[in-house]
Amino acid sequence: MPKIFEYLGILIFFYSNEHEPIHVHGKYDGFESKAEFYIVDGKIVEIKIKSIKDRKPLSGNKLKDFRVFLEEYADKIVQKWIDYFVYHKDIEFEKINNRIK
């Protein structure tokens, strides 16, 4: 389970056996949601946050924090996905403690 970011206590990661579309999981205190990235002509055109079967989804402020983080870091997340799953590179974990404005 490659951990790629932590933002205000939300752990953002991939599972090692992931599948397309490109997506990440956000987990906080037993709650977990995933975000799928839809890319057209090399540009992210949409990010959809979805629930995961048999898991309680992020909600309230943590869901909002997850969404804000995804919008700000979408390109970096997609690049980390490509580096890990396509190029089989090690990826760096980043902890972000400051709230995105």
Secondary structure, 3 states (H helix, E strand, C coil): CCEEEEECCEEEECCCCCCCCCEEEEEECCEEEEEEEEEECCEEEEEEEEECCCCECCCHHHHHHHHHHHHHHHHHHHHHHHHHHHCCCCCCCEEECCCCC
